[in-house]
Amino acid sequence: MKNNKLNISAAGSGKTTFLVNKALALDKTKQILITTYTIDNEEEIRNKILEKRKSIPSNITIQGWFSFLLQQGVRPYQGSMNEMLFDNDIRGMLLSEGKSAPKFDINGRPMFLRGGKRQYYGEADFKEFYFTQNWRIYSDKISKFIVGCNEKLNGEIISRISRIYSHIFIDEVQDLAGYDLEIIKLLFKSNIETILVGDPRQVTYLTNHYRKYPKYKYGKIKEFLQNECRSLIDENTIDETSLKKSHRNNKAICEYSSKLYTELEKSEPCDCETCRSKNTEHEGVFIVKPEDINSYLNKYNPIQLIWDKRTEVNTHYPVITFGKSKGKTFKRVIIYPTEPIKNWICNNQSDLVNAAKSKFYVALTRAKHSAAIVFSYSENEEFDGIEKYIPELSEIELSE
């Protein structure tokens, strides 16, 4: 059996560095693809290689997930899927944030079924199902298109990819969903050595909203391999320990953020001398009353993290959304939680929808030294794993 791997990582564990080091260590005769969903992460991969080499080695290709699927999966044999594609070029992709291929009437108005449900094209309407009017393929249909075309060609699409690449590394694999998971299964069946790396707790984006494999959405890649790829994996395929130590977060942040995902291995702080060499004051997770925000900002200068731009913040200090902060490291952050997140903070047990849980986890784990949370609490309330921030009188006066 090939040495296919899924490495489940914790925030700040160096998963991208792990993939880069693995790629650079391979023989230069090996053709390697490193692919990921977001542009930011694609750029991070490039930068990590350039920290170690003067240029990107010629045997390593870095390419976004959709770009890879279009170039190597859709375009080479597109006419085999439907004859009309012999006469029409696919003009790129339309990113679908929800279900694609909606129906419109002759006046351009959305069409609805009885009861107010939107109407969508089905597979019988090939062109409208997969493509916009100007032949851009819907992003959530790309992998479905490839799987269908690969079946018609008796596996030739994946066979061709295996002749191009001996190794395919997928970073941020937790973002993949729907038919993208079927692509992973096909890669595992091929002779390509495939390595997947990701943190199931950091699903702030999804590549695919198609209804294929709905129970594996939101980072359940381990369960997908165990249930749908049983014959393709062995006891060494899934590694949950090698990347569980964070080079970013301290013990308090690791322990508190791990409360969000009790079914997964708890993350731990690394014991690297370079990461832990300095003693820093004010380390851990803190709770800050709204009236003390300015005092806290003035003293510690944290990055403000918000759910969206509707949140009121102090515009004199830097601010970024939870989602945009993914992949970044800051010395300190202060988080403005939503109401559902506040409910969870009270007892660490209330249900959080997947998106809220992931984004709160991302926000907490951006901080190297301290993560503060804005919360109006009563004096007798206590919070497990959180310290209360009590400003000194002089700090209050300076912030006013």
N, C-alpha and C positions, 0 to 999 in steps of 0.2 A: 504493500500500500504506500502511496506517495506520502510525503511528510506535510500534508495539509494541516493548517493550524488555525485555531481561533484563540487569540490572546485577549482575555477580558481585563481591561485596565481600570485604574482609578484616576481621578482628576490629578493632573500634575505628575503622573508616574513616568512620563517620557516615552509615550507610545509612538509618537512620530519619530523621535530619535531612534527608538528601537528598530523601526522599519528601515530608516535610512541606513543605520549601521549594518543591518542584515543585507541590504541591497549592495552597499559598497564592499562588503566582505566576499561577495560571490565572484566567481571567475568572470573576467571581462568578455568571455565568449558567450555568456548567458545573456539573453535579451530579457530585460525586466521592465514591467509596467508597474508604476505606483499610481494608484488612482484614488480619488476621494470626491465627495459631493460638492463641498463649498469652494469658492474661489479663494477665500482667505486661507483655508487649509492647504490648498494646492500651492499657494505662495509660501506658506510656512515650510512645506516639504522642500521646495527649491532652496530657500534660505538655509535650511539645516544642512543640505548637501554642500552649499557654497561656503559654509563655515569650515568644512573639512577638505574641500577641493577647490581648485581655482575655477573650475567650470563643471557643468553637469557631464558626467561620463557618457560617452556615445552609446553605451549599451543600456542606459537607463532612460526610460520615457516617463515623464510626469504629465498626467492628463486628467482633466475632470471626468467624472463618471459619465455624464450625459454625452460629452464630446467623444469619449471612447466608444460608447454604445452606437452613436451615430456613424462614426468613421469605420469601425471594424465590424459592427453588427448589422446596421440597417442598409447602408449604401451599397456594399459590394454585390449583394444579390437581391436588391429590392424588387426587381421585376418578377422574381420567382414567387413573390407573395401575391402579386396581382398584376395582370398584364398592362393595366393603365399606367403602371409605374415605369414601363419602357418608354413612354412618351411624355412623362412629367417628372421633372427633377424635384426632389425633396429640398425645400428651401430653408432648412434649419428646423428649429424647435420652438414651441410655445410653452413656457413654463406654466404648469397647471397647479394652482394652489388648492383646488378641490376637484370634484368630478368634472371631467372634460366632455366635450361634444354636446353642448346644449342645443336644443332646437329653438329657432326663431321663425316668426311668421313673415309674410312678404313685406311687412312694414318694419321689420327688424326688431319686433317686440318679442320677449321671451314667451315660450309656449308652456302652458300648464295643463296637467291632468285634472280631473274632478277631485276636489279636495285640496287644491292648491299646490300639488307636487310638480316640480319642474319636469319637463320632458327632455329626454336625451336620445341621441341616435344609438342604435344597436349595431352589432357586428354585421348584420345583413347589409347595412349602408356603409360599405367599406371606406369610401373616400371620406364621408362625413364623420365616421367613427374615429378614424385615425388622424385626420388632417383638418387644418383650418381651410378656409376658402382659397388661400394663396399657397397651399401645399406646405405648410409648416406642421410637423408632426407634434401631437400633444405629448408632453414629457411623461405623463403617466401611462402612455401607450407604447413607448419605445421598446421597453423590455418585452412586453407582450408580443409586439410585432416580431422581434428577434426570435423569441421562442417558437412562434408559429412558423416563421420562415425556415428556421433550423429543422423543424419537424418535416416540412415539405422537402427539404434537401437532404434528409437522412443524416443530419448532424454536421453538414459541411461548414456551417458558419463557425461553430466552436472548433471544428477541426482546423479551419484556416487560422483562427486566432492562436491555436496551439502551435502552428508552424511559424507564427510571428514571435510569440513570447514563450519562454520556458518557465517564467515566474510571473505571477500577478499578485501584487500586494494591495489590499484595500484598506485604507485608513478611514476612521470614523464609520465603521461598518454598521454601527447602531442606527444610522440614518436610512439605511436601505429597507424597503418594504415592498409589498405586493409582488409583482412579477420580477422585480430586481432580485428577490430571494431565489426565484427559479433560475436566474442566471448563475447565482452562486452554486446551486446544485449542479448545473451543467459544467461549471468549471471544476468542481470536485470530481465529477465523473471523467473529465478529460485527463490528459497526461501533463497538464500545466500544474506546477506546484503553486498552490494558492494559500496565502497567509492573510488572515483577517484580524484587524485590531480595532478595538472600540470600547467605549464605556457605555453600557446599557442605561446608565443614569443620565446621560447627556443627550437625549433625543429632543433637541430644540427645533429640528427640521425633519421632514420626511421626504424622501425622493419620490414617493409614489403613493397616491391615494386610491389606487385601483383596489377592488374588493378581493383580490387574490390574497390568501393567507392572512386574514384580518387578525387572527389571534396572536400573530407574531409581530404585530406592529409595536412600536415603542420599545425597541431594544431587545426583544426576545429572540435574539439570534442564536443563543445557546439552545433554547428549546426547539427552534427550527431545525438545527443540526441533529439534535437527539431524536426528534420525532420523524422528520421528513428525509433525513440523510443517514439513517441508521447503518445502512450497509456500506457507507462511504467513509465512516469515521471509526476510530478506535479509542482506547482509553487515554491515549496521549494527545488526541486532537485538540481538546479543550483545556486551556491553561488559565486558571483563575488566580494563580499565586505570583507568577513572575513579575507582573506589573501592578501589584496591589499597593505598593508603597509610593507615597506622594513625595516628590522633591520640592513641592510648593507649600503644602498646608502643614501646619503644626498639629500636635496631638489633639488639641481641643476642637479644631475645625474638622479634622478627620472624624472624630467620634460623633460630633453633632450632625454633620452631613450624612453620616452612615445611618442615622436614625430614619432617614427618608426611605431607605431601601434595605429593610431588615432581611429580605430573602437572599441578598447578595453578600459576598465576603466583605467584611468591614475593611475600609481603607486604613492604612497606617502611615505615620510619618517615616521617612527614610532616616537612616542614621549616618548619612554621608557627612564627613567633616566640612566639606565646602558649603553644604546646604545649612548646617546647624552650628556653624562656628561662632556666630555672634549672639550675644545675649541682648534681647530687645525688650524694652518695657511695653506694657499693654498688649499682651498676646492672648488670643482666644476669641470667644464669641461673646458679644455684649448686646445688651438691649438698651435703647436710648429713647427717652420720652420725646414726643414732638417738640416740646418747649425747650429741650436741651440740644436740639440739632445744631444750631449755630455754634454753640459752645464746643460741641464735639468736632465739627468741621474745622473750626478755628485752631483747635489744639492738635488734631491728628491728620488733617488734610486728606481724608479718604476719597476714593472715587465713589460718586453716587450712582447706584444701580437701580433702575426703574423698570417696571413692566412695560409701559409705553409712554408716549410723550404727553399724555394727559396728566401725569403725576406732577404735582407742584413740588419744586425743589429750589434750592438756593443756587441761582444761576451764576454766582461768583465762583463756584467750584465745579470741576469737571463732572459730567454726567454721561451715562451710556445705558442702553437697555440691557436687560438680562440676556436676551438672545445674541446681541452684538458683542457681548463680553466673552462669549464662548471662545476658548483657546487662549485667552489673555491671562496675564499674571499682574497683579497689583500688590503693593505692600499692604494697603488697607482698603476696605470697602465699607460703605454704609448702604444698607438695603431698605428700600421702601416696599414693604410687602402688600399684596392684595388682601382682600377680606378672607378668602379661603385659606391663604397662607397664614394669616393671623390666627385663624381657628386652629390650624395644625400646631402652631407655636404654643398654644395654650396647653395641649396635652400630648402632642406628638402621635396622635392616633386618628384624628379625624381624616376622612377621605379627601385626598387631593386628586384631581384629574391628572392624567399623565403629563400633559403639557405644563401644568403648574408645578408639579413635583420636579420635573426635569429642570425647568428654568430656575426654580429656587435652589436646587442642588448646584447648578452652574454658578449662580450668584454667590452662594456661600463659599464655593471652592476656588474663587478667583483670588482670594486673599492669601498672602504669605504670612502675615503677622496677626491681623485682626479683622473679623467680620462683625460689623455692628448692624442691628436690626431696629428700625424705627417702630415703636410700639407703645401705646398708651396703656400702662398697667397700674393697678392699685398697689399700695405699699405692702399689703400682706400676700401678694402673689409671688410665687417662686417658680422658676423655670429650670428644668433639668438641663444641665450643660451650658447654661447662659449666665453670665455675670451682669449685674445692673451697673450701668454707668451713672455715677453721681458726680456732677461737676462741682468743683470748688467755687466758692463765692466770687473770687477774683476772676475765674474763667467766665462766669455768667456776665459779669460786668463788662469784660472785654468783648463779648459777643454781641452785646446790645448796641 
